[in-house]
């Protein structure tokens, strides 16, 4: 019986290629779509907004950290795909007593590419997954960083204010942008006070579109504390989604302020 080791070191057995998959992770749901698994995915979370057709039609099994076990049992999955950070450990462990549960753990681009290839192996889509991973790798490989880096704080939550720390996938994406993370010496997503950033020269504040939907009014609020900072709303999916959406991240990063010294991208065909 084929066995597969996930990214937290667990091994699962799959007697055959899965035909009833539930995804508990939005970015990995989109990856399953990109791999051509429309008929195979039978359940997603309420936060799996891409693709829109799946969001509107696929059964939803609750949130990423508040799943409805009864709905999952009713769908009778033969594979569940989860993530160490995005899902609740106790819920995942409970599901693993009844179903094969493959858990990702992604904090770097190389781990994201490994995850894509592994999901391809799990689902019988090795060739397509390898093509996708190689294309993402190629697009990032030509993303050169500006000669001068910019100090940034990437905020993800409001009341309390929270930022991306140094051991996150977001932190790694900031580095690809040529940004220095003001909270890179802290773990995960620390609670912060914007006043901590007072006095940092040439500071840029990035307000993510998710998980908290920052708006223009939040820019005005921070500006009162940090009048000299540049404050921008940014697409959080392109900084934090580690599936097939990574195809679009390099071009987006190139257009961010502070990257004017970056040469134009080479012509790369879209998958």
Buried (B, 14 or more C-beta within 10 A) or exposed (E): EEEBEBBEEBEBEBEEEBBBBBBBBBBBBBBBBBBEBEEBBBBBBBBBBBBEEBBEEBEBBBBBEEBBEEBBEEBEBBBBBBBBBBBBEEBBEEBBEEBBBBBBEBBBBEBBBBBBBBBBBBBBBBEBBBBBBBBBBEBBEBBBBBEEBBBBBBBBBBEEBBBBBBEBBBBBBBBBBBBBBBBBEBEEBBEBEBEBBEEBEEBBBBBBBBBBEBEEEBBEBBBEBBEEBBBBBBBBBBBBBBBBBBBBBBEBBBEBEBBEEBEEEEEEEEE
